[in-house]
Amino acid sequence: MAKAIADAIARQASLIAEAGTGTGKTFAYLVPSLLWGGKVIVSTGTKNLQDQLFLRDIPTVRKALSAPVSVALLKGRANYLCHFHLERTLQNGRLTSREDVGYLREISRFAKTSSTGDKAELSRVPETAPVWNLVTSTRDNCMGAECQYYQDCFVMKARREAQQADVVVVNHHLFFADVALKDTGIAELLPSANTIVFDEAHQLPETASLFFGETVSTAQVIELCRDVLAEGLAHARDGADWSKVTGQVDRAARDLRLTFSQDIVRLAVNQIAPSSPFFPALDKLLDELDDMIAVLQAQAERAETIEQCRVRAHELSTKIEAWKTASTAVSGEAAKDLDAVLWVEAFTSSLQLHKTPLSIAPIFAKQREGTPRAWIFTSATLAVKNDFHHYASQMGLWDAPARTWPSPFDYGNQGLLYVPTDLPQPNSPGYTDAVIDAALPMIEAAGGRTFLLCTTIRAVNRAAERLRAEFEARKLPFPLLVQGEAGRTELLDRFRSSGNAVLIGSQSFWEGVDVRGDALSLVIIDKLPFAPPDDPVLAARIEALERKGLNGFVHHQLPEAVITLKQGAGRLIRDEKDRGVLMICDPRLISKPYGRRIWQSLPPFKRTRVAADVHAFFSGQAQPIPVEEEESAQPD
């Protein structure tokens, strides 16, 4: 793999590289990247993986090669403390909870001693603490070169270091935010980079869709109101009734959210009834924003920060107006000419207006034009039964060679795939209860040590309720850890240290989770992870495929589900000594004609449908005989 990547770097070519668990793909791309010279950008899936590369993997390789390369870590601006906003928050004293006051004191001390300002280094203040929003900057409210603290700015310092470094570690969100917004410092790095490596590259289509599209939210409007009020009172107290001006915009933004009564909503704009209060509420927000812009215009010369608020307000108004104008075109024949889907997403306390491209392939292909350089795309899950067509067409990598390096693990002896019999169809009302009934004997046989991966939060909650009651009734000593009851890192730490826990999670536990050794011996997957068909972006993409004469299920939903399932299955065997059972409860894996394509994309475990085989596996007795392929995938 390292030789293939070295060859691609030498030829300034693209390469799609799927590497099974345990192949050492990180070293396979780092060794040639560090040896070849020139500037290298490594982009990975999460901030945690960034830190792991920067603090552990790259130093290991650099030391082994005695390579004299400099390395920098670059994150999004929200990860760095902002001196200006910290100072303003300390002066305003608007914190309501005693906890936040304590956190602010910690952050203030940290600002004086830290050389990076990276909030990941201040473990005493949780990354999710609301106070961070008050002491970090956004693209909207950064003062830039006008800021009195510009020379000491942690964001600018990180960007300067990245410009000078040989290897820069970023994450996908940062990379694509820059391509779309030119706001992360990568724009200055790209011209000189001769190698770009995307690790966890299976995440790119979704991340790129997010940034090549456009999103505007009521949260941005409310944050703007907060800043307008602070700056108006500080610099132009007599210029307007600032509470009234900002209050009307704030109320209009909140009223827009309240036009949907449900907690979580995802609707394409053409699914919103023309009579819905959403549309008048959108007009009302635009009117109130215009009034606030007029006030800011009149007072802008009194302070640079007020002028900056005016610019932000104008940008937000323009984005909302553009979304509204585009939404009126989404009817009848006009909708077929659109290359994007317009949709609304409502959360508990905010609402987002999205414009998402139907395909990122032409946009990303254009990004790769220009300066010749190597583009390496690597992950454990890019192919469907060794076919890379789906991924290549999503990313516009039509001409890129694709190769697979299988895992060195002995899956036939280390693992077992178990599909229980007699489970109802996944859309049945009592499906999650049936899954728990089938899972309980297996959890007992495994001595806990289980991940239960669900496709919905509702299933997580129901499974937790049932298992809690069953563990108590049966006096089973397994600690139960449930997504949402603590942060992901804390849950995983507790899972590893307890040695016999059962962890129930949804999407965020399907990938990027590494538990080696005896602590994890059973991974249960409740359903095949097909995206919900009512998702507005998915529905629009399927419709676009079908207009071209393709089958939306076969060409999009199925390969997406396979790639996600491979990620979930990949949690089980993490090194050459691991042993375990992968239990997939969905009967469609056996009953549907497409089931074979799915399980043939999974690691080559031995397979069974007999519960006694699982008990024998856990008790260390003889391995079951593999089920014949012909018997394992009979369509119904």
C-alpha positions in Angstrom: 0.0 0.0 0.0 2.8 2.4 0.9 4.4 1.6 -2.5 1.2 2.4 -4.4 0.8 5.7 -2.5 4.4 6.6 -3.1 3.8 5.9 -6.8 0.7 8.2 -6.8 2.7 10.9 -5.1 5.5 10.7 -7.6 3.1 10.9 -10.5 1.0 13.6 -8.8 -2.0 11.3 -9.4 -5.2 10.3 -7.5 -5.6 7.0 -5.8 -8.6 5.4 -4.0 -7.1 3.0 -1.4 -9.4 0.7 0.7 -7.4 -0.8 3.6 -9.0 -3.4 5.9 -8.7 -3.1 9.7 -5.2 -3.9 10.9 -3.3 -3.1 7.6 -1.6 -0.1 9.2 -3.0 2.3 6.6 -1.9 5.4 8.6 1.7 4.3 8.4 1.2 3.3 4.8 0.3 6.9 3.8 2.6 8.7 6.3 5.8 7.0 5.3 5.8 8.0 1.6 4.3 11.4 2.4 7.1 12.2 4.9 9.9 10.8 2.7 8.8 12.4 -0.5 9.2 16.0 0.7 7.1 19.0 -0.2 4.1 20.1 1.7 1.5 17.5 2.8 -2.0 18.1 4.0 -3.6 15.2 5.9 -7.3 15.5 6.5 -9.1 13.1 8.8 -12.6 12.6 10.0 -12.7 14.0 13.5 -10.8 16.3 15.9 -10.0 13.2 18.1 -8.3 11.5 15.1 -6.5 14.8 14.3 -5.0 14.8 17.8 -4.1 11.1 17.5 -2.2 11.7 14.3 -0.5 14.9 15.6 0.4 13.6 19.0 1.1 9.9 18.4 1.2 8.6 14.8 3.3 11.3 13.0 5.9 11.6 15.8 6.3 7.7 15.7 6.9 7.7 11.9 9.0 10.8 11.9 11.3 9.3 14.6 11.5 5.9 12.8 12.5 7.6 9.6 14.7 10.3 11.2 12.7 12.6 8.8 13.4 16.3 9.5 9.9 17.4 8.9 7.9 20.1 10.8 4.3 19.3 11.6 1.3 21.6 12.5 -2.2 21.0 13.7 -5.0 23.2 12.4 -8.5 23.2 13.6 -11.6 25.4 13.0 -11.7 28.8 14.7 -14.3 27.6 17.2 -11.6 25.4 18.8 -9.4 28.4 19.8 -9.8 30.8 22.6 -10.5 34.4 21.4 -8.8 37.1 23.5 -11.4 39.8 22.3 -14.5 37.7 23.2 -12.9 36.5 26.5 -12.3 40.1 27.5 -15.8 41.2 26.5 -17.4 38.3 28.4 -15.3 39.0 31.5 -16.4 42.7 31.4 -20.1 42.0 30.7 -20.6 39.5 33.5 -23.7 38.1 31.9 -23.1 34.5 33.1 -26.1 33.0 34.9 -24.8 29.8 36.4 -22.2 29.4 39.1 -20.7 26.5 37.0 -20.1 28.9 34.0 -18.5 31.5 36.3 -16.1 28.8 37.5 -15.4 27.7 34.0 -14.7 31.3 32.9 -12.2 31.6 35.7 -10.4 28.5 34.4 -10.5 29.7 30.8 -9.1 33.1 31.8 -6.1 31.4 33.6 -5.6 29.1 30.6 -5.5 32.2 28.2 -2.4 33.5 30.1 -0.5 30.2 30.1 -1.4 28.4 26.9 0.8 28.6 23.8 -2.0 27.3 21.4 -5.3 28.4 22.9 -6.7 25.0 21.8 -9.7 24.3 24.1 -8.9 20.5 23.8 -5.9 21.2 26.2 -8.2 22.5 28.9 -9.8 19.3 30.1 -11.3 20.8 33.2 -13.8 22.7 31.1 -16.0 20.3 29.1 -15.9 20.8 25.3 -19.7 21.2 25.3 -19.8 23.8 28.0 -22.0 26.8 26.8 -19.4 29.3 28.0 -17.1 28.3 25.1 -19.5 30.1 22.7 -18.9 33.3 24.5 -15.1 33.1 24.5 -14.4 31.9 20.9 -15.0 33.6 17.6 -17.0 32.7 14.5 -16.4 33.7 11.0 -19.2 36.3 11.4 -18.0 38.0 14.6 -14.2 37.9 14.1 -12.7 41.4 13.9 -9.8 40.2 11.8 -6.8 42.6 11.4 -8.9 45.4 13.1 -8.8 43.5 16.4 -6.6 44.9 19.1 -5.4 41.4 20.0 -4.6 40.4 16.3 -0.9 39.9 17.0 -1.6 37.5 19.8 -4.6 35.7 18.1 -4.4 31.9 18.6 -6.2 31.3 15.3 -3.8 33.4 13.3 -0.8 31.8 15.2 -2.1 28.3 14.2 -2.5 29.4 10.6 1.0 30.9 10.5 2.5 27.7 11.9 0.5 25.7 9.3 1.9 27.8 6.5 5.4 27.2 7.5 5.1 23.4 8.3 5.9 20.5 6.0 2.9 18.4 7.2 -0.4 20.0 8.3 -3.1 17.9 10.0 -6.7 19.2 9.5 -10.2 17.6 9.5 -12.7 17.2 6.7 -15.0 19.9 8.1 -12.2 22.4 8.1 -11.0 21.4 4.6 -14.3 21.8 2.9 -15.3 24.9 4.9 -12.3 26.5 3.4 -13.0 25.3 -0.1 -16.5 26.8 0.3 -15.9 29.8 2.6 -12.2 30.6 2.3 -12.2 31.0 6.1 -9.9 28.5 7.6 -6.5 29.3 6.4 -6.3 26.3 4.1 -6.7 28.5 1.0 -3.1 29.8 1.7 -1.9 26.2 2.2 -3.3 24.6 -0.9 -1.2 26.3 -3.6 2.0 24.9 -2.1 0.7 21.4 -1.2 1.9 18.6 -3.4 0.1 15.8 -1.5 -3.3 15.7 0.0 -4.4 12.7 2.0 -8.0 12.1 3.1 -8.1 9.5 5.8 -11.6 8.2 6.8 -12.4 9.2 3.2 -15.8 7.5 3.3 -17.1 10.5 5.2 -16.2 13.0 2.4 -19.4 12.9 0.3 -21.6 13.9 3.3 -19.1 16.5 4.6 -18.6 18.0 1.2 -22.4 18.2 0.6 -22.7 20.2 3.7 -20.2 22.8 2.7 -20.7 23.0 -1.1 -24.3 23.8 -0.2 -25.5 26.8 1.8 -27.0 26.9 5.3 -28.4 29.8 7.3 -29.9 29.4 10.7 -32.0 31.2 13.3 -29.2 30.6 15.8 -26.9 32.9 13.6 -29.6 35.6 13.8 -30.0 35.2 17.5 -26.2 35.4 18.0 -26.1 38.5 15.9 -28.8 40.1 18.0 -26.8 39.4 21.1 -23.7 41.1 19.6 -25.7 44.1 18.2 -27.2 44.7 21.7 -23.7 44.5 23.3 -22.0 46.8 20.8 -24.9 49.2 20.5 -25.0 49.7 24.3 -21.2 50.0 24.5 -20.7 52.5 21.6 -24.0 54.1 20.7 -26.2 53.9 23.7 -28.1 57.1 22.7 -28.4 56.1 19.1 -31.3 53.7 19.3 -33.5 51.7 21.7 -31.2 48.7 21.2 -33.2 46.3 23.3 -36.3 47.0 21.2 -34.4 46.8 17.9 -32.7 43.5 18.7 -35.7 42.1 20.6 -38.0 42.3 17.5 -35.5 40.4 15.3 -34.8 37.8 18.0 -38.5 37.2 18.5 -39.1 36.9 14.7 -36.3 34.3 14.5 -37.8 32.3 17.4 -41.3 32.6 16.0 -40.0 31.1 12.7 -38.7 28.1 14.6 -42.1 27.7 16.3 -44.0 27.4 13.0 -43.1 23.7 13.3 -44.6 22.0 16.4 -42.5 18.8 16.3 -39.1 18.7 18.1 -37.0 17.5 15.1 -38.2 18.2 11.5 -36.5 17.6 8.1 -38.7 18.7 5.2 -38.1 19.6 1.6 -39.6 23.0 0.8 -42.2 21.5 -1.5 -43.4 19.3 1.4 -44.3 22.4 3.4 -48.0 23.3 2.8 -48.5 26.6 1.0 -50.8 27.6 3.8 -48.2 27.0 6.5 -47.3 29.9 8.9 -43.7 29.2 8.0 -43.7 31.4 4.9 -45.3 34.5 6.5 -42.9 34.1 9.5 -39.9 34.0 7.0 -41.1 37.3 5.5 -41.6 38.8 9.0 -38.0 37.9 9.9 -36.7 39.5 6.7 -38.7 42.7 7.4 -37.4 42.9 11.0 -33.8 42.3 9.8 -34.1 45.1 7.3 -35.3 47.5 10.1 -32.3 46.5 12.2 -29.9 47.0 9.3 -31.2 50.5 8.8 -30.5 51.3 12.5 -27.0 49.8 12.2 -26.3 51.8 9.0 -27.1 55.0 10.8 -24.8 54.2 13.7 -22.0 52.3 11.9 -19.5 55.2 11.9 -19.5 55.3 15.7 -17.6 52.0 16.0 -15.9 49.4 13.8 -17.8 46.7 15.7 -21.1 48.2 14.8 -20.2 48.4 11.2 -19.1 44.7 11.4 -22.6 43.9 12.8 -24.2 45.7 9.9 -22.2 43.7 7.4 -23.2 40.4 9.2 -26.8 41.4 9.2 -26.8 42.3 5.5 -25.1 38.9 4.7 -27.7 36.9 6.7 -30.6 38.9 5.1 -29.1 38.2 1.6 -28.8 34.5 2.3 -32.3 34.1 3.7 -33.7 36.2 0.7 -31.8 34.0 -1.8 -33.2 30.8 -0.1 -36.7 32.2 -0.2 -36.4 33.2 -3.9 -35.0 29.8 -4.8 -37.8 28.1 -2.9 -40.5 29.8 -5.0 -38.9 28.1 -8.1 -39.3 24.6 -6.5 -42.6 23.8 -8.1 -43.5 21.7 -11.1 -41.2 21.5 -14.0 -38.8 24.2 -12.7 -37.7 21.9 -9.9 -36.3 19.4 -12.4 -33.8 21.9 -13.6 -32.4 22.6 -10.1 -29.1 21.0 -9.2 -29.8 21.4 -5.5 -32.5 20.5 -3.0 -34.0 23.2 -0.7 -35.0 22.0 2.7 -35.7 23.0 6.3 -34.3 21.4 9.4 -35.7 22.2 12.8 -34.0 21.3 16.1 -35.3 21.8 19.6 -34.5 25.6 19.7 -33.3 26.5 16.2 -34.2 26.2 12.5 -31.9 25.9 9.5 -32.6 26.7 5.9 -30.5 24.4 3.6 -29.6 24.4 0.0 -27.7 21.1 -0.7 -26.3 20.1 -4.1 -27.7 16.9 -5.6 -24.2 15.8 -6.5 -20.8 17.1 -5.3 -19.0 15.3 -8.1 -18.7 18.2 -10.6 -17.9 20.7 -7.9 -15.2 18.5 -6.3 -13.7 17.5 -9.7 -13.3 21.2 -10.4 -11.6 21.7 -7.1 -9.0 19.1 -8.1 -8.2 20.8 -11.4 -5.4 23.3 -11.6 -2.1 22.7 -9.8 -1.0 19.1 -10.3 -0.8 17.3 -7.0 -1.4 13.8 -5.5 -4.8 13.1 -4.0 -5.0 10.0 -1.8 -8.4 8.8 -0.6 -8.2 6.0 2.0 -10.6 4.3 4.4 -11.5 0.8 5.6 -14.9 1.1 3.8 -15.1 2.5 0.3 -16.2 -0.5 -1.8 -19.3 -2.6 -2.1 -18.1 -6.2 -2.7 -14.8 -4.8 -4.1 -16.7 -2.4 -6.4 -15.7 1.3 -6.0 -18.1 2.7 -8.6 -20.5 4.2 -6.0 -17.8 6.1 -4.2 -15.9 7.2 -7.3 -19.1 8.6 -8.9 -20.1 10.4 -5.7 -16.7 12.2 -5.5 -16.1 12.8 -9.3 -13.1 10.4 -9.2 -14.1 8.7 -12.5 -10.6 8.1 -13.7 -8.8 7.4 -10.4 -7.4 3.9 -9.9 -8.8 2.1 -6.9 -7.2 -0.7 -4.9 -8.0 -2.9 -1.9 -5.6 -4.3 0.7 -7.5 -6.8 2.8 -7.2 -7.1 6.6 -4.4 -9.4 7.8 -6.8 -10.8 10.5 -8.0 -14.4 10.4 -11.7 -13.6 10.4 -12.7 -17.2 9.7 -11.3 -18.2 13.1 -11.6 -15.0 15.0 -15.2 -14.1 14.3 -18.7 -15.4 13.7 -21.6 -13.8 11.9 -24.9 -14.8 13.5 -28.3 -14.0 11.9 -31.0 -15.2 14.3 -34.2 -16.9 12.9 -37.8 -15.9 13.5 -37.4 -12.2 13.8 -40.3 -10.0 12.5 -39.8 -7.5 9.7 -37.9 -4.4 10.8 -41.0 -2.1 10.3 -43.1 -4.2 12.8 -44.3 -2.3 15.9 -42.5 -4.6 18.4 -39.3 -5.0 16.4 -36.9 -3.6 19.0 -38.4 -5.8 21.7 -37.9 -8.8 19.5 -34.3 -7.8 18.9 -33.8 -7.6 22.7 -35.4 -11.0 23.2 -33.0 -12.5 20.7 -30.0 -10.6 22.0 -30.3 -11.3 25.8 -29.1 -14.9 25.7 -26.2 -13.8 23.5 -25.3 -11.0 25.9 -25.3 -13.5 28.8 -23.2 -15.9 26.8 -20.7 -13.2 26.1 -20.6 -12.1 29.7 -21.7 -8.5 28.8 -18.8 -7.1 26.7 -21.4 -6.0 24.1 -22.0 -3.1 21.7 -25.7 -2.8 20.7 -25.7 -0.5 17.6 -29.1 0.9 16.7 -30.2 2.8 13.6 -32.4 5.3 15.5 -32.4 7.1 18.8 -35.9 5.8 19.5 -34.5 2.2 19.3 -31.6 3.2 21.6 -34.1 4.5 24.2 -36.4 1.4 24.0 -33.5 -1.0 24.1 -32.1 0.8 27.2 -35.4 0.6 28.9 -35.8 -3.1 28.2 -32.2 -4.1 29.1 -32.3 -2.1 32.3 -35.4 -4.0 33.4 -34.1 -7.4 32.3 -30.7 -7.0 33.9 -32.4 -6.1 37.2 -34.9 -8.9 37.0 -32.2 -11.5 36.1 -29.7 -10.0 38.5 -27.1 -9.7 35.7 -24.0 -7.7 36.8 -23.4 -5.9 33.5 -23.0 -2.1 33.6 -25.4 -0.5 31.1 -24.0 2.5 29.2 -26.4 4.5 27.0 -25.6 7.1 24.4 -26.8 10.5 25.6 -26.3 9.7 29.3 -22.7 10.9 29.1 -20.2 12.1 26.4 -18.9 9.5 23.9 -15.3 9.6 25.2 -16.5 9.1 28.8 -18.8 6.2 27.9 -16.0 4.4 26.0 -13.6 4.9 28.9 -16.1 3.4 31.3 -16.8 0.5 28.8 -13.1 -0.3 28.5 -12.4 -0.2 32.2 -15.4 -2.2 33.4 -14.6 -5.2 31.2 -18.2 -6.6 31.1 -20.4 -3.6 30.1 -23.1 -3.3 27.5 -23.1 -0.1 25.5 -26.1 1.0 23.5 -25.5 3.7 20.8 -26.6 5.0 17.5 -24.8 6.7 14.6 -21.8 8.1 16.5 -20.7 4.7 17.7 -20.8 3.0 14.3 -17.4 4.3 13.4 -14.2 5.8 14.8 -14.5 3.6 18.0 -11.5 1.4 18.8 -12.0 -1.1 21.7 -9.3 -3.9 21.6 -9.1 -7.0 23.7 -11.7 -8.8 25.9 -13.8 -5.8 26.8 -15.8 -6.1 23.5 -16.7 -9.6 22.2 -20.2 -9.1 20.8 -21.5 -6.5 18.4 -25.3 -6.5 17.8 -26.8 -4.5 14.9 -30.5 -4.0 15.1 -31.3 -3.2 11.5 -29.6 -2.8 8.1 -28.7 1.0 8.2 -30.7 2.2 5.3 -31.2 6.0 5.5 -34.8 7.0 6.2 -36.5 7.3 2.8 -38.3 10.6 3.8 -34.9 12.4 4.2 -35.3 15.3 1.8 -31.8 15.2 0.3 -31.9 11.4 -0.2 -35.4 11.6 -1.8 -34.2 14.3 -4.2 -31.1 12.3 -5.1 -33.1 9.2 -5.8 -35.5 11.2 -7.9 -32.6 12.6 -9.9 -31.1 9.1 -10.4 -34.5 7.8 -11.6 -34.8 10.6 -14.1 -31.6 9.3 -15.6 -33.1 5.8 -15.8 -31.2 4.4 -12.8 -32.6 2.6 -9.8 -32.3 4.8 -6.7 -32.3 1.8 -4.3 -29.7 -0.2 -6.2 -27.4 2.7 -7.1 -27.6 4.8 -4.0 -29.4 3.5 -0.9 -27.9 -0.1 -1.0 -24.2 0.9 -1.4 -24.6 3.6 1.3 -26.1 1.0 3.7 -23.3 -1.5 2.9 -20.6 1.1 3.6 -22.2 2.1 6.9 -22.7 -1.6 7.9 -19.1 -2.3 7.2 -18.2 0.5 9.6 -20.4 -1.0 12.3 -19.0 -4.5 11.8 -15.5 -3.1 11.9 -15.9 -2.4 15.6 -15.6 -6.1 16.5 -12.1 -7.3 15.5 -9.5 -4.6 16.1 -6.3 -6.7 16.4 -5.0 -10.2 15.8 -6.0 -11.6 19.2 -9.6 -10.3 19.3 -12.4 -12.9 19.0 -16.1 -12.1 18.8 -19.5 -12.5 17.3 -21.3 -10.1 14.9 -25.0 -10.5 15.4 -27.1 -8.8 12.7 -30.8 -9.0 13.6 -32.4 -7.9 10.3 -34.1 -10.8 8.5 -33.7 -9.0 5.2 -30.0 -10.0 5.2 -31.3 -13.6 4.4 -34.7 -13.1 2.9 -34.0 -10.4 0.3 -32.2 -10.9 -3.0 -29.9 -8.0 -2.1 -28.9 -9.6 1.2 -26.1 -11.7 -0.4 -24.5 -8.5 -1.8 -24.5 -7.1 1.7 -23.0 -10.0 3.6 -20.4 -10.7 0.9 -19.1 -7.1 1.5 -18.5 -7.9 5.2 -15.3 -9.5 6.5 -15.2 -13.3 5.8 -16.5 -14.5 9.1 -17.9 -18.0 9.5 -21.7 -17.8 9.4 -24.5 -19.4 11.3 -28.2 -19.1 12.1 -28.0 -21.4 15.1 -27.9 -19.9 18.6 -26.1 -23.0 20.0 -23.2 -22.2 17.7 -22.8 -18.8 19.3 -22.8 -20.4 22.8 -20.2 -22.9 21.6 -18.0 -20.0 20.2 -18.1 -18.2 23.5 -17.3 -21.3 25.5 -14.3 -21.9 23.3 -15.6 -25.1 21.8 -15.4 -26.2 18.1 -16.1 -23.6 15.5 -19.4 -24.1 13.6 -19.3 -25.2 10.0 -19.9 -22.2 7.7 -23.4 -22.0 6.2 -23.3 -22.6 2.5 -23.6 -19.4 0.5 -26.6 -20.8 -1.5 -28.5 -21.5 1.7 -27.6 -18.1 3.3 -29.2 -15.8 0.8 -32.4 -17.3 -0.5 -34.7 -14.6 -1.7 -38.2 -14.7 -0.3 
